Amino acid sequence: MALTITDSNFDELVLKSSLPVVVDFWATWCGPCRAIAPVVDELAQEYDGKVVIGKVDVDSNDQVPAQYGVRNIPTVLFFKNGNVVDKQVGAASKSVFAEKINALL
């Protein structure tokens, strides 16, 4: 299952991670967010130990989405060494996310 990432733990879980990190920005009222949620959780299990995968609820956390210019959800950011190296805006298939994750490894 994907980690819960918040404004307060973002630096620790994402920017200071020794592993690549995938962050899904979502909200409970967002249909496309709910559509990709099972895919994000599956990927978190499949890449456990290789990649950190987490979710930021944009309704409860406004600092991190603002810092990274997240204006549409779902937005998935791909981090390596604390830097954004890729981005997916909008829902996508599992294979699209897996391809982007594999590029981080």
Secondary structure, 3 states (H helix, E strand, C coil): CCEECCCCCHHHHHHCCCCCEEEEEECCCCHHHHHHHHHHHHHHHHCCCCCEEEEEECCCCCHHHHHCCCCCCCEEEEEECCEEEEEEECCCCHHHHHHHHHHHC
